[in-house]
Amino acid sequence: MWRKINSRDIFGLCLWFMVALVIGWVAYTIMIAREIYQFFRYHLERFEWEDVVRYGIVITIGWLVKSCI
């Protein structure tokens, strides 16, 4: 289930937006690699798909803004 967004999530969204402004689509690869690393490193119960979707949307917006600038 989707969970509520807290201040840590908002901070992460802002950072991924800025990363996408700087490096564009490469941010997708880095974000997915980070999520996989966290899944195995911290032995999470499940893969956090909601984070991948949420950050993916923000990265897409940042990439589009970068393309327009």
N, C-alpha and C positions, 0 to 999 in steps of 0.2 A: 504494500500500500504506500501511497504517497504520504510523506510526513510533512509537518509544518516546517517552513523555512525559518531558521534562526539567524542570528547575527553572523555566526561563523560561515553559514552557507552564503549569505549576502557578500561577505568579504571574499569568499572563493569565486563567486560569480564576477565580481569586479576585477579580480586578478586575472581570471581567464579571459575576460573581455580585453584587458590591456595586453595580455600575451597575444591574443588574436590580432590586435591592432599592429603589433610589432612583427610577428612572424607569419600571420595569415593561417592558411590551412594546415600548416605543420603542427599547429596547436592541437588538432584532433589526435594525431599520433601520440603526442606527448601525454595528453589527457587520458587516453585509453591505456597507455602503458602504465601510467601512474595508478589508475584504478585497478589494473590487474596486479600490480606490485602490492598495493594495499590489501587486496583480497588474500594473497598468499602470505604476505608478511605478518598480518595481524590475525590470520585464521578466522576471517569473518564467516558468519553463518551462510550468507548468500552474497552474490555479486550485486553491487549497488547500481542497478540499471537506472534508477531515477536520477542519480548523479550524472551518469553518462548522458542521459537525455537532456537534463537541465543545462549542464555545461556545454553540450553540443549545440543547443539553441543559442546560447550566449556567444560561443565561438563563431557560429554562423553569422550572427549579427555583427560581431567585430570584424570578421573577414569581409563582409559586404561594405561596411564603413571604410575599411582600409582600401578596398577596390575603388570606391568612389572618390577618395581623396587624391 
